[in-house]
Amino acid sequence: MLLAACDLAPEKISFSEVSLEDVDNDVKEFVDSRKLDEDGTGNGIYLYYEGERKYYLYLSQGFLDSSNGFGNIALKNPGNRH
């Protein structure tokens, strides 16, 4: 699962599920490299920053298949505290 989030304004974030076919090559390479690295030692939750206002959260299939949860998501960057 890949989620995209945009920092629209202070204290406001928009997010949605996106398809790998709809993202640029840097994001695809990031996700592909995490799929290859996933050997049971990671937690299956990966965050990719694209600039200061756009983020991608990748949840591996192993994470989605497990019964693990991660509670609330806190996206932080200098100047914003979400």
N, C-alpha and C positions, 0 to 999 in steps of 0.2 A: 504494500500500500504506500502510495506517495501522496503527501499532502503539501499544498503550496499555501503560504501565508504572506500577506502584504501588510506592511505597516502604513496605514492610510493617514493617520493623524495621531497626535498624542492620545494615549489611552484607547486606541481603536485599532483592531486587527481584523482583517478578513481572511478566511481560509476556505479551501475546498480540496477535494480529492482530484488529482490530475492523472492523466495517462502518460506513460513514458514516451509515447509517440508525440506528445504535445510539448515537450520540454527541449531545451537546447542540448547540444552535444556534451557540454561540461557536466550537466546534471545526469545525463545518461551514463557517462563514464564513471561518475561518482557512485551511482547505484550499482552498476555492473561490477565495479571493484569491490563493493561491500558484499555483493553476492558471492564473489570468489573468495573473499577473506572469511566468510562466515563459516567457522569451523567448530562452533560450540563454545568458543572462549569469549565472544562478544555478547552483549545483552540484546542485540537485534534492533536497537533504536539508534538512528543516525540522523544528524542534523547538518544540512548544507546551507551555507549563507551565500546568496547571490546579491552582492552589493549590501547596502545598509538597510534596505527596506523590503527585501524579498528573501524568504526562507523556504527550504524544503525539508520536510520530515519524512524519512524513509523508515518504514517498519518492515523488517525482513519476514519472509514466509515462516521461518522457524519461530519468530516471536508471535506472529499471528496464530500459529497452530498451537502454541503453548497456552497455558491458563494464566500466564503472567499478565499483570496490568501495570500501568505506570502512573495512575492518578492524574493530576493536573499537569498541563504543559505550561512552562514559564519561558517565554522568549525574551531575551534581554540583549540589548546592545547599548553602547555608550549613549547616554542622552535619553533613552527610553527604559522604563521599568515595567514590563508587562508580565 
